[in-house]
């Protein structure tokens, strides 16, 4: 098992708990100890990378009940049960209930370590097989959801399938319209959590006064108008996925609350003092650079690093133009079915124009253009109807595409042509000549030309 594998050790006797944990740590294991099953349960999640070791006799929920609950969460999780001397019938019952192994007290550190080593190796193999099955079974279907043949989309699909079965929290970044919620849903659909709920919240669309109630729920009478208990999105998504869209718009005061929840993996409903376990995976999405001040409200760095265990950057449509024909054809078929219109072909010249557009609205904007074509409306931006759209000559199409690429590089480099030339892999003079020919101007460009002329 990799170095991030964890042993969950549940034992109410502090002496045994401390001694066993110390022996395992000396053997190079990562151990989390708990005095009760209630404390340990929130750490048991689908696809957990580790094993569970529990004593049978515990206060509150006993070891047998913990075994059964853990197996309900993840049927493949190896659970090692520790029984008292002479509890043969208890050990037999544990094995019938799905325990991986049992250890009889008193036990040696070597016996414990060997049993855990075998269980961790079994867990590693199980997770690898499950991950491979998910990738093989989901390959065709995920291509039908995350459409595109570009290298960027192929790599994105591979990463989504690779991390879907893990419990790592994910931060999805990308411009508006790039498909952040679609990626979040794929992470859910191709994971073991797919049978549980996917709960989505738009952080910018909920008033601050209602946000905590929406996320955490509330008890009856906790505030004016709270006539009965309400289950929040986090509780509704138990065992599933909580998707926080536009997280950059979350007020700072609520960022603190969310950070504490993510750290403790538990929460309270408004008006309640009873802690609830947090068993959902959190996927957040943003169209902003959360670490760069943008004149709006700041975003807490500690929350950013808590959320960004995995960061998925979605490419804008202008950086994967080779996907436009496939995407546009897909949207045309969808629009034809939605509006009950016969499927239509793409008129001459339209695809050439689409390939040259800037697409500030990304895939969402492309879908709207497909809708307008099916409805027989002007396509927008150019202001021409598809029936009278002129076919541009090849040199004009090439110039339009070249102009866009150069302007995009200048934009990303803050208007600095020297940096843009390095980004494009062009000599500086070649870039200056192209900018002049295409009528692209910037303060730096004019300054460089002037200085070189001088």
Buried (B, 14 or more C-beta within 10 A) or exposed (E): BEEEBBBBBBBBBEEBBEEBBEBBEEBEBEBBBBBBBBBBBBBBBBBBBBBBBBBBBBEEBBBBBBBEBBBEBBEBBBBBBBBEEEBEEBBEBBEEBBBBBBBBBEBEBEEBBBBBBBBBEBBBEBBEEBBEEBBEEBEEEBBEBBBBEBEBBEEBBEBBBBBBBBBBBBBBBBBEBBBBBBBBBBBBBBBBBBEBBBBBBBBEEBEEEEBBBBBBBBBEEBEEEBEEBBEBBBBBBBBBBBBBBBBBBBEEEBBEBBBEBBEEEEBBBBBBEEEBBBBBBBBBBBBBEBEEEEEEEEBBEEBBEBBBBBEBEBBBBBBBBEBBBBBBBBBBEBBBEEEEEEEBEBBEBBBBBBBBBBBEBBBBBBBBBBBBBBEEEBBEBBEBBBEEBEEBEEEEBEBBBBBBBBBBBBEEBEEBBEBBBBBBEBEBEEBBEBBEEBEBEBEBBEEBBEEEEE
